[in-house]
Amino acid sequence: MPSSALDSASLFDLYRLHVAVGKMLDDPARIVRVKYALRPGQQVTFLDERGQRLVGARVLQVKQTRATVEELATGKHWVIPLFVINVDGAEVCPAAPSPSVGRDSLRVGDAVAFTGRDGQTEIGTVVKLNPRRAKVRVGPTVWAVPYELLSPVIEGERSGGELIPAGD
């Protein structure tokens, strides 16, 4: 769908699209095709949701719906969903990164989002501001998160207590 069509789409239409894409991402036949295209040691690229950039990596392990990869540039290990791996070598024009927040723009009690080590988006509340990291409570767990990895959360109408990250 062209960007102008998305820009003019209603929130309801965008939600319908979100549900349809979600079902396709969970399609077992599609997952199996990606799973069988991957082998340990294989070099791949994947889309990093935080920075909206393609990352070069080497596959370490392939599981049911996720893969463990090692970033080529840094040696960092990632556990990522299979659907973020660019197995077809498609050209990617990443979107602009989500807005990050700085220490000066945060207050204790603010809602923020970040991507956890497991690749899942975590949404929580700031409980403490330290010089380099914010302490963020997500359920019973408190995370120490660098400010550059945090995104503001728009609190509007809630559906089942769910907060919506800004920029998503």
N, CA and C atoms as an extended XYZ file, in Angstrom:
504
Properties=species:S:1:pos:R:3:atomname:S:1:resname:S:1:resid:I:1 pbc="F F F"
N         0.849       -1.168        0.000 N   MET     1
C         0.000        0.000        0.000 CA  MET     1
C         0.897        1.234        0.000 C   MET     1
N         0.703        2.161       -0.926 N   PRO     2
C         1.536        3.361       -0.971 CA  PRO     2
C         1.414        4.171        0.312 C   PRO     2
N         2.472        4.893        0.638 N   SER     3
C         2.495        5.671        1.871 CA  SER     3
C         1.339        6.654        1.936 C   SER     3
N         0.990        7.299        0.824 N   SER     4
C        -0.104        8.266        0.839 CA  SER     4
C        -1.421        7.581        1.199 C   SER     4
N        -1.630        6.347        0.776 N   ALA     5
C        -2.840        5.611        1.133 CA  ALA     5
C        -2.869        5.324        2.629 C   ALA     5
N        -1.727        4.983        3.207 N   LEU     6
C        -1.670        4.755        4.649 CA  LEU     6
C        -1.899        6.045        5.415 C   LEU     6
N        -1.334        7.140        4.922 N   ASP     7
C        -1.504        8.426        5.598 CA  ASP     7
C        -2.961        8.846        5.645 C   ASP     7
N        -3.730        8.522        4.621 N   SER     8
C        -5.128        8.948        4.574 CA  SER     8
C        -6.088        7.896        5.144 C   SER     8
N        -5.583        6.739        5.539 N   ALA     9
C        -6.437        5.683        6.076 CA  ALA     9
C        -6.933        6.056        7.473 C   ALA     9
N        -8.158        5.625        7.782 N   SER    10
C        -8.702        5.865        9.129 CA  SER    10
C        -8.027        4.930       10.119 C   SER    10
N        -8.142        5.234       11.393 N   LEU    11
C        -7.581        4.358       12.424 CA  LEU    11
C        -8.215        2.973       12.356 C   LEU    11
N        -9.504        2.921       12.061 N   PHE    12
C       -10.180        1.630       11.952 CA  PHE    12
C        -9.605        0.808       10.799 C   PHE    12
N        -9.379        1.470        9.647 N   ASP    13
C        -8.799        0.762        8.504 CA  ASP    13
C        -7.386        0.278        8.819 C   ASP    13
N        -6.617        1.109        9.510 N   LEU    14
C        -5.263        0.701        9.897 CA  LEU    14
C        -5.304       -0.482       10.850 C   LEU    14
N        -6.260       -0.486       11.761 N   TYR    15
C        -6.393       -1.613       12.683 CA  TYR    15
C        -6.755       -2.890       11.929 C   TYR    15
N        -7.682       -2.795       10.972 N   ARG    16
C        -8.055       -3.964       10.162 CA  ARG    16
C        -6.827       -4.504        9.434 C   ARG    16
N        -6.016       -3.612        8.879 N   LEU    17
C        -4.788       -4.015        8.197 CA  LEU    17
C        -3.829       -4.685        9.178 C   LEU    17
N        -3.714       -4.118       10.380 N   HIS    18
C        -2.850       -4.667       11.433 CA  HIS    18
C        -3.263       -6.108       11.769 C   HIS    18
N        -4.568       -6.338       11.925 N   VAL    19
C        -5.069       -7.682       12.239 CA  VAL    19
C        -4.765       -8.643       11.093 C   VAL    19
N        -5.009       -8.198        9.856 N   ALA    20
C        -4.762       -9.063        8.691 CA  ALA    20
C        -3.289       -9.423        8.575 C   ALA    20
N        -2.407       -8.452        8.757 N   VAL    21
C        -0.970       -8.719        8.682 CA  VAL    21
C        -0.544       -9.628        9.820 C   VAL    21
N        -1.089       -9.412       11.015 N   GLY    22
C        -0.768      -10.272       12.158 CA  GLY    22
C        -1.101      -11.724       11.890 C   GLY    22
N        -2.258      -11.965       11.262 N   LYS    23
C        -2.641      -13.335       10.927 CA  LYS    23
C        -1.671      -13.937        9.915 C   LYS    23
N        -1.236      -13.138        8.958 N   MET    24
C        -0.293      -13.636        7.955 CA  MET    24
C         1.068      -13.934        8.581 C   MET    24
N         1.501      -13.106        9.538 N   LEU    25
C         2.784      -13.341       10.204 CA  LEU    25
C         2.754      -14.625       11.031 C   LEU    25
N         1.576      -14.997       11.530 N   ASP    26
C         1.438      -16.213       12.336 CA  ASP    26
C         1.090      -17.443       11.505 C   ASP    26
N         1.011      -17.304       10.185 N   ASP    27
C         0.648      -18.412        9.299 CA  ASP    27
C         1.720      -19.497        9.360 C   ASP    27
N         1.370      -20.711        9.821 N   PRO    28
C         2.358      -21.783        9.962 CA  PRO    28
C         3.091      -22.112        8.660 C   PRO    28
N         2.408      -22.063        7.528 N   ALA    29
C         3.056      -22.395        6.250 CA  ALA    29
C         4.161      -21.388        5.933 C   ALA    29
N         3.908      -20.110        6.187 N   ARG    30
C         4.930      -19.079        5.945 CA  ARG    30
C         6.113      -19.246        6.904 C   ARG    30
N         5.809      -19.550        8.159 N   ILE    31
C         6.865      -19.734        9.162 CA  ILE    31
C         7.759      -20.910        8.777 C   ILE    31
N         7.143      -22.010        8.336 N   VAL    32
C         7.909      -23.202        7.949 CA  VAL    32
C         8.830      -22.887        6.771 C   VAL    32
N         8.338      -22.107        5.789 N   ARG    33
C         9.180      -21.751        4.631 CA  ARG    33
C        10.423      -20.980        5.074 C   ARG    33
N        10.252      -20.047        5.990 N   VAL    34
C        11.400      -19.274        6.479 CA  VAL    34
C        12.314      -20.174        7.300 C   VAL    34
N        11.716      -20.989        8.166 N   LYS    35
C        12.494      -21.883        9.032 CA  LYS    35
C        13.398      -22.808        8.228 C   LYS    35
N        12.860      -23.385        7.139 N   TYR    36
C        13.648      -24.310        6.345 CA  TYR    36
C        14.649      -23.612        5.431 C   TYR    36
N        14.523      -22.298        5.275 N   ALA    37
C        15.491      -21.548        4.468 CA  ALA    37
C        16.721      -21.160        5.291 C   ALA    37
N        16.650      -21.346        6.612 N   LEU    38
C        17.738      -20.925        7.496 CA  LEU    38
C        18.554      -22.115        7.988 C   LEU    38
N        19.861      -21.905        8.064 N   ARG    39
C        20.784      -22.925        8.574 CA  ARG    39
C        21.779      -22.258        9.532 C   ARG    39
N        22.172      -22.946       10.596 N   PRO    40
C        23.202      -22.389       11.474 CA  PRO    40
C        24.465      -22.057       10.677 C   PRO    40
N        25.035      -20.896       10.945 N   GLY    41
C        26.214      -20.424       10.235 CA  GLY    41
C        25.900      -19.547        9.037 C   GLY    41
N        24.659      -19.576        8.569 N   GLN    42
C        24.246      -18.789        7.410 CA  GLN    42
C        24.241      -17.292        7.752 C   GLN    42
N        24.716      -16.470        6.812 N   GLN    43
C        24.665      -15.026        7.003 CA  GLN    43
C        23.354      -14.492        6.448 C   GLN    43
N        22.689      -13.659        7.242 N   VAL    44
C        21.395      -13.085        6.873 CA  VAL    44
C        21.377      -11.610        7.265 C   VAL    44
N        20.321      -10.930        6.870 N   THR    45
C        20.052       -9.596        7.394 CA  THR    45
C        18.666       -9.637        8.028 C   THR    45
N        18.492       -8.808        9.056 N   PHE    46
C        17.177       -8.699        9.683 CA  PHE    46
C        16.915       -7.240        9.999 C   PHE    46
N        15.645       -6.916       10.139 N   LEU    47
C        15.241       -5.547       10.419 CA  LEU    47
C        15.180       -5.338       11.916 C   LEU    47
N        16.009       -4.436       12.412 N   ASP    48
C        16.034       -4.079       13.826 CA  ASP    48
C        14.918       -3.075       14.074 C   ASP    48
N        13.935       -3.449       14.871 N   GLU    49
C        12.781       -2.584       15.115 CA  GLU    49
C        13.161       -1.281       15.814 C   GLU    49
N        14.158       -1.333       16.685 N   ARG    50
C        14.536       -0.119       17.428 CA  ARG    50
C        15.091        0.957       16.511 C   ARG    50
N        16.058        0.584       15.688 N   GLY    51
C        16.716        1.561       14.837 CA  GLY    51
C        16.183        1.606       13.421 C   GLY    51
N        15.255        0.712       13.109 N   GLN    52
C        14.720        0.620       11.759 CA  GLN    52
C        15.851        0.563       10.736 C   GLN    52
N        16.749       -0.386       10.944 N   ARG    53
C        17.889       -0.569       10.050 CA  ARG    53
C        18.060       -2.053        9.791 C   ARG    53
N        18.696       -2.359        8.665 N   LEU    54
C        19.034       -3.747        8.382 CA  LEU    54
C        20.326       -4.086        9.107 C   LEU    54
N        20.350       -5.226        9.754 N   VAL    55
C        21.498       -5.662       10.532 CA  VAL    55
C        22.022       -6.958        9.923 C   VAL    55
N        23.325       -7.013        9.655 N   GLY    56
C        23.948       -8.235        9.181 CA  GLY    56
C        24.203       -9.171       10.347 C   GLY    56
N        23.877      -10.446       10.179 N   ALA    57
C        24.024      -11.385       11.283 CA  ALA    57
C        24.317      -12.783       10.754 C   ALA    57
N        24.759      -13.641       11.681 N   ARG    58
C        24.979      -15.059       11.382 CA  ARG    58
C        24.004      -15.864       12.246 C   ARG    58
N        23.320      -16.814       11.628 N   VAL    59
C        22.351      -17.640       12.338 CA  VAL    59
C        23.095      -18.599       13.264 C   VAL    59
N        22.691      -18.624       14.538 N   LEU    60
C        23.274      -19.554       15.501 CA  LEU    60
C        22.355      -20.741       15.752 C   LEU    60
N        21.040      -20.449       15.866 N   GLN    61
C        20.080      -21.505       16.171 CA  GLN    61
C        18.713      -21.106       15.627 C   GLN    61
N        17.980      -22.074       15.100 N   VAL    62
C        16.626      -21.838       14.603 CA  VAL    62
C        15.668      -22.654       15.460 C   VAL    62
N        14.669      -21.960       16.035 N   LYS    63
C        13.659      -22.630       16.858 CA  LYS    63
C        12.316      -22.582       16.138 C   LYS    63
N        11.238      -22.845       16.855 N   GLN    64
C         9.907      -22.945       16.254 CA  GLN    64
C         9.490      -21.654       15.548 C   GLN    64
N         9.553      -20.508       16.230 N   THR    65
C         9.123      -19.235       15.631 CA  THR    65
C        10.182      -18.147       15.762 C   THR    65
N        11.344      -18.480       16.322 N   ARG    66
C        12.406      -17.494       16.555 CA  ARG    66
C        13.760      -18.080       16.151 C   ARG    66
N        14.701      -17.174       15.985 N   ALA    67
C        16.071      -17.602       15.696 CA  ALA    67
C        17.017      -16.822       16.601 C   ALA    67
N        18.107      -17.463       16.980 N   THR    68
C        19.174      -16.773       17.695 CA  THR    68
C        20.241      -16.448       16.664 C   THR    68
N        20.612      -15.170       16.579 N   VAL    69
C        21.603      -14.729       15.608 CA  VAL    69
C        22.671      -13.912       16.317 C   VAL    69
N        23.830      -13.833       15.664 N   GLU    70
C        24.932      -13.024       16.182 CA  GLU    70
C        25.167      -11.879       15.200 C   GLU    70
N        25.071      -10.651       15.691 N   GLU    71
C        25.297       -9.484       14.848 CA  GLU    71
C        26.750       -9.490       14.386 C   GLU    71
N        26.969       -9.349       13.083 N   LEU    72
C        28.322       -9.430       12.528 CA  LEU    72
C        29.209       -8.290       13.011 C   LEU    72
N        28.676       -7.083       13.100 N   ALA    73
C        29.487       -5.916       13.451 CA  ALA    73
C        29.909       -5.898       14.913 C   ALA    73
N        29.049       -6.377       15.811 N   THR    74
C        29.325       -6.230       17.245 CA  THR    74
C        29.484       -7.549       17.990 C   THR    74
N        29.035       -8.658       17.392 N   GLY    75
C        29.064       -9.943       18.091 CA  GLY    75
C        27.905      -10.104       19.068 C   GLY    75
N        26.990       -9.132       19.125 N   LYS    76
C        25.844       -9.183       20.028 CA  LYS    76
C        24.879      -10.276       19.578 C   LYS    76
N        24.344      -11.018       20.547 N   HIS    77
C        23.376      -12.074       20.236 CA  HIS    77
C        21.969      -11.509       20.339 C   HIS    77
N        21.127      -11.879       19.378 N   TRP    78
C        19.738      -11.462       19.335 CA  TRP    78
C        18.866      -12.706       19.244 C   TRP    78
N        17.731      -12.708       19.915 N   VAL    79
C        16.696      -13.715       19.705 CA  VAL    79
C        15.570      -12.964       19.013 C   VAL    79
N        15.329      -13.317       17.751 N   ILE    80
C        14.414      -12.537       16.915 CA  ILE    80
C        13.327      -13.417       16.319 C   ILE    80
N        12.149      -12.833       16.066 N   PRO    81
C        11.115      -13.606       15.370 CA  PRO    81
C        11.570      -13.910       13.950 C   PRO    81
N        11.159      -15.043       13.422 N   LEU    82
C        11.568      -15.437       12.075 CA  LEU    82
C        11.108      -14.423       11.025 C   LEU    82
N         9.989      -13.739       11.277 N   PHE    83
C         9.466      -12.832       10.252 CA  PHE    83
C        10.284      -11.561       10.066 C   PHE    83
N        11.244      -11.252       10.940 N   VAL    84
C        12.070      -10.057       10.723 CA  VAL    84
C        13.314      -10.361        9.895 C   VAL    84
N        13.542      -11.650        9.574 N   ILE    85
C        14.709      -12.044        8.794 CA  ILE    85
C        14.400      -11.899        7.307 C   ILE    85
N        15.290      -11.244        6.605 N   ASN    86
C        15.115      -10.967        5.170 CA  ASN    86
C        15.688      -12.138        4.363 C   ASN    86
N        14.969      -13.269        4.351 N   VAL    87
C        15.481      -14.462        3.665 CA  VAL    87
C        15.448      -14.326        2.152 C   VAL    87
N        14.579      -13.477        1.623 N   ASP    88
C        14.466      -13.310        0.178 CA  ASP    88
C        15.397      -12.233       -0.366 C   ASP    88
N        16.121      -11.540        0.510 N   GLY    89
C        17.024      -10.476        0.072 CA  GLY    89
C        16.282       -9.277       -0.499 C   GLY    89
N        15.084       -9.021       -0.008 N   ALA    90
C        14.286       -7.896       -0.498 CA  ALA    90
C        14.960       -6.572       -0.169 C   ALA    90
N        14.823       -5.607       -1.095 N   GLU    91
C        15.335       -4.271       -0.829 CA  GLU    91
C        14.467       -3.640        0.234 C   GLU    91
N        15.092       -3.016        1.200 N   VAL    92
C        14.356       -2.438        2.313 CA  VAL    92
C        14.672       -0.970        2.431 C   VAL    92
N        13.627       -0.188        2.568 N   CYS    93
C        13.759        1.241        2.820 CA  CYS    93
C        13.143        1.477        4.185 C   CYS    93
N        13.932        1.366        5.253 N   PRO    94
C        13.375        1.436        6.600 CA  PRO    94
C        12.664        2.763        6.868 C   PRO    94
N        11.662        2.686        7.738 N   ALA    95
C        10.940        3.883        8.160 CA  ALA    95
C        11.815        4.683        9.123 C   ALA    95
N        11.390        5.892        9.385 N   ALA    96
C        12.110        6.731       10.346 CA  ALA    96
C        12.051        6.071       11.713 C   ALA    96
N        13.129        6.193       12.506 N   PRO    97
C        13.120        5.577       13.823 CA  PRO    97
C        12.058        6.191       14.720 C   PRO    97
N        11.587        5.395       15.675 N   SER    98
C        10.639        5.902       16.654 CA  SER    98
C        11.297        7.015       17.457 C   SER    98
N        10.507        7.985       17.884 N   PRO    99
C        11.106        9.066       18.656 CA  PRO    99
C        11.638        8.530       19.977 C   PRO    99
N        12.850        8.937       20.341 N   SER   100
C        13.392        8.522       21.630 CA  SER   100
C        13.222        9.686       22.601 C   SER   100
N        13.408        9.397       23.842 N   VAL   101
C        13.256       10.414       24.870 CA  VAL   101
C        14.588       10.609       25.574 C   VAL   101
N        14.797       11.793       26.093 N   GLY   102
C        15.994       12.075       26.864 CA  GLY   102
C        15.654       12.181       28.336 C   GLY   102
N        16.662       12.183       29.159 N   ARG   103
C        16.435       12.260       30.605 CA  ARG   103
C        15.669       13.517       30.977 C   ARG   103
N        15.970       14.613       30.293 N   ASP   104
C        15.321       15.883       30.625 CA  ASP   104
C        13.836       15.904       30.277 C   ASP   104
N        13.414       15.047       29.346 N   SER   105
C        12.009       15.057       28.935 CA  SER   105
C        11.159       14.037       29.695 C   SER   105
N        11.778       13.255       30.576 N   LEU   106
C        11.049       12.233       31.328 CA  LEU   106
C        10.798       12.663       32.765 C   LEU   106
N         9.721       12.128       33.324 N   ARG   107
C         9.393       12.312       34.725 CA  ARG   107
C         9.017       10.946       35.295 C   ARG   107
N         9.211       10.762       36.587 N   VAL   108
C         8.782        9.536       37.242 CA  VAL   108
C         7.272        9.421       37.036 C   VAL   108
N         6.833        8.238       36.619 N   GLY   109
C         5.417        8.003       36.355 CA  GLY   109
C         5.064        8.040       34.881 C   GLY   109
N         5.981        8.534       34.010 N   ASP   110
C         5.715        8.573       32.567 CA  ASP   110
C         5.667        7.157       31.998 C   ASP   110
N         4.800        6.957       31.017 N   ALA   111
C         4.704        5.681       30.312 CA  ALA   111
C         5.690        5.686       29.146 C   ALA   111
N         6.470        4.609       29.020 N   VAL   112
C         7.465        4.485       27.951 CA  VAL   112
C         7.437        3.066       27.385 C   VAL   112
N         8.027        2.925       26.198 N   ALA   113
C         8.147        1.615       25.554 CA  ALA   113
C         9.602        1.400       25.163 C   ALA   113
N        10.004        0.138       25.104 N   PHE   114
C        11.341       -0.237       24.644 CA  PHE   114
C        11.290       -1.683       24.196 C   PHE   114
N        12.304       -2.102       23.462 N   THR   115
C        12.389       -3.490       23.023 CA  THR   115
C        13.290       -4.239       23.988 C   THR   115
N        12.759       -5.300       24.585 N   GLY   116
C        13.512       -6.103       25.545 CA  GLY   116
C        14.538       -6.986       24.851 C   GLY   116
N        15.331       -7.673       25.633 N   ARG   117
C        16.385       -8.537       25.084 CA  ARG   117
C        15.824       -9.654       24.212 C   ARG   117
N        14.587      -10.042       24.481 N   ASP   118
C        13.966      -11.111       23.707 CA  ASP   118
C        13.323      -10.611       22.423 C   ASP   118
N        13.451       -9.304       22.147 N   GLY   119
C        12.895       -8.735       20.930 CA  GLY   119
C        11.447       -8.293       21.061 C   GLY   119
N        10.846       -8.499       22.217 N   GLN   120
C         9.462       -8.112       22.441 CA  GLN   120
C         9.387       -6.656       22.900 C   GLN   120
N         8.358       -5.934       22.451 N   THR   121
C         8.141       -4.570       22.909 CA  THR   121
C         7.598       -4.613       24.325 C   THR   121
N         8.256       -3.906       25.201 N   GLU   122
C         7.849       -3.821       26.607 CA  GLU   122
C         7.305       -2.424       26.849 C   GLU   122
N         6.224       -2.317       27.586 N   ILE   123
C         5.631       -1.029       27.922 CA  ILE   123
C         5.536       -0.949       29.432 C   ILE   123
N         6.066        0.145       29.990 N   GLY   124
C         6.077        0.272       31.437 CA  GLY   124
C         6.050        1.709       31.890 C   GLY   124
N         6.327        1.881       33.177 N   THR   125
C         6.275        3.186       33.823 CA  THR   125
C         7.633        3.503       34.428 C   THR   125
N         8.105        4.725       34.215 N   VAL   126
C         9.375        5.173       34.779 CA  VAL   126
C         9.239        5.273       36.299 C   VAL   126
N        10.169        4.611       37.027 N   VAL   127
C        10.138        4.674       38.484 CA  VAL   127
C        11.331        5.424       39.054 C   VAL   127
N        12.403        5.591       38.241 N   LYS   128
C        13.582        6.317       38.715 CA  LYS   128
C        14.390        6.780       37.514 C   LYS   128
N        14.982        7.971       37.622 N   LEU   129
C        15.828        8.514       36.559 CA  LEU   129
C        17.272        8.565       37.056 C   LEU   129
N        18.128        7.760       36.452 N   ASN   130
C        19.552        7.753       36.773 CA  ASN   130
C        20.299        8.510       35.681 C   ASN   130
N        21.588        8.800       35.863 N   PRO   131
C        22.313        9.568       34.852 CA  PRO   131
C        22.321        8.939       33.458 C   PRO   131
N        22.451        7.616       33.363 N   ARG   132
C        22.562        6.969       32.049 CA  ARG   132
C        21.365        6.125       31.668 C   ARG   132
N        20.606        5.689       32.656 N   ARG   133
C        19.489        4.780       32.394 CA  ARG   133
C        18.285        5.169       33.243 C   ARG   133
N        17.113        4.825       32.720 N   ALA   134
C        15.881        4.988       33.490 CA  ALA   134
C        15.495        3.628       34.045 C   ALA   134
N        14.974        3.616       35.253 N   LYS   135
C        14.418        2.382       35.815 CA  LYS   135
C        12.952        2.358       35.403 C   LYS   135
N        12.560        1.277       34.709 N   VAL   136
C        11.211        1.170       34.168 CA  VAL   136
C        10.554       -0.089       34.720 C   VAL   136
N         9.375        0.075       35.335 N   ARG   137
C         8.633       -1.076       35.872 CA  ARG   137
C         7.709       -1.612       34.791 C   ARG   137
N         7.888       -2.906       34.484 N   VAL   138
C         7.012       -3.623       33.560 CA  VAL   138
C         6.464       -4.796       34.358 C   VAL   138
N         5.216       -4.695       34.778 N   GLY   139
C         4.651       -5.729       35.651 CA  GLY   139
C         5.454       -5.771       36.934 C   GLY   139
N         5.881       -6.962       37.369 N   PRO   140
C         6.651       -7.056       38.611 CA  PRO   140
C         8.155       -6.785       38.432 C   PRO   140
N         8.596       -6.634       37.195 N   THR   141
C        10.019       -6.492       36.894 CA  THR   141
C        10.400       -5.032       36.691 C   THR   141
N        11.585       -4.647       37.200 N   VAL   142
C        12.117       -3.308       36.966 CA  VAL   142
C        13.342       -3.452       36.071 C   VAL   142
N        13.328       -2.758       34.933 N   TRP   143
C        14.412       -2.800       33.959 CA  TRP   143
C        15.227       -1.522       34.075 C   TRP   143
N        16.533       -1.610       33.855 N   ALA   144
C        17.398       -0.434       33.713 CA  ALA   144
C        17.615       -0.257       32.213 C   ALA   144
N        17.024        0.798       31.633 N   VAL   145
C        17.003        0.957       30.186 CA  VAL   145
C        17.717        2.251       29.791 C   VAL   145
N        18.707        2.189       28.884 N   PRO   146
C        19.341        3.418       28.397 CA  PRO   146
C        18.300        4.329       27.746 C   PRO   146
N        18.440        5.627       27.954 N   TYR   147
C        17.450        6.588       27.458 CA  TYR   147
C        17.247        6.497       25.947 C   TYR   147
N        18.311        6.224       25.200 N   GLU   148
C        18.180        6.192       23.738 CA  GLU   148
C        17.316        5.026       23.244 C   GLU   148
N        17.038        4.045       24.091 N   LEU   149
C        16.202        2.919       23.701 CA  LEU   149
C        14.737        3.109       24.083 C   LEU   149
N        14.430        4.201       24.782 N   LEU   150
C        13.059        4.457       25.216 CA  LEU   150
C        12.294        5.265       24.186 C   LEU   150
N        11.009        4.980       24.061 N   SER   151
C        10.099        5.744       23.207 CA  SER   151
C         8.936        6.205       24.067 C   SER   151
N         8.420        7.381       23.794 N   PRO   152
C         7.256        7.838       24.564 CA  PRO   152
C         6.030        7.004       24.203 C   PRO   152
N         5.097        6.926       25.117 N   VAL   153
C         3.863        6.191       24.896 CA  VAL   153
C         2.714        7.174       24.965 C   VAL   153
N         1.831        7.084       23.985 N   ILE   154
C         0.640        7.922       23.963 CA  ILE   154
C        -0.431        7.208       24.772 C   ILE   154
N        -0.886        7.851       25.817 N   GLU   155
C        -1.954        7.266       26.616 CA  GLU   155
C        -3.261        7.883       26.174 C   GLU   155
N        -4.081        7.080       25.554 N   GLY   156
C        -5.390        7.540       25.132 CA  GLY   156
C        -6.412        6.628       25.750 C   GLY   156
N        -7.401        6.294       25.001 N   GLU   157
C        -8.362        5.329       25.491 CA  GLU   157
C        -7.658        3.991       25.622 C   GLU   157
N        -7.922        3.326       26.707 N   ARG   158
C        -7.287        2.034       26.944 CA  ARG   158
C        -8.222        0.910       26.562 C   ARG   158
N        -7.643       -0.134       26.041 N   SER   159
C        -8.413       -1.331       25.720 CA  SER   159
C        -7.759       -2.476       26.468 C   SER   159
N        -8.373       -2.894       27.540 N   GLY   160
C        -7.800       -3.976       28.338 CA  GLY   160
C        -6.517       -3.567       29.020 C   GLY   160
N        -6.330       -2.270       29.336 N   GLY   161
C        -5.138       -1.819       30.017 CA  GLY   161
C        -3.929       -1.711       29.119 C   GLY   161
N        -4.109       -1.823       27.809 N   GLU   162
C        -2.988       -1.796       26.873 CA  GLU   162
C        -2.626       -0.369       26.521 C   GLU   162
N        -1.327       -0.027       26.585 N   LEU   163
C        -0.854        1.274       26.166 CA  LEU   163
C        -0.304        1.143       24.757 C   LEU   163
N        -0.338        2.222       23.995 N   ILE   164
C         0.104        2.189       22.613 CA  ILE   164
C         1.393        2.979       22.481 C   ILE   164
N         2.530        2.347       22.048 N   PRO   165
C         3.780        3.096       21.883 CA  PRO   165
C         3.648        4.153       20.793 C   PRO   165
N         4.220        5.331       21.021 N   ALA   166
C         4.217        6.380       20.004 CA  ALA   166
C         5.070        5.923       18.839 C   ALA   166
N         4.668        6.240       17.630 N   GLY   167
C         5.434        5.877       16.457 CA  GLY   167
C         5.152        4.492       15.933 C   GLY   167
N         4.340        3.714       16.596 N   ASP   168
C         3.979        2.367       16.134 CA  ASP   168
C         2.592        2.384       15.541 C   ASP   168
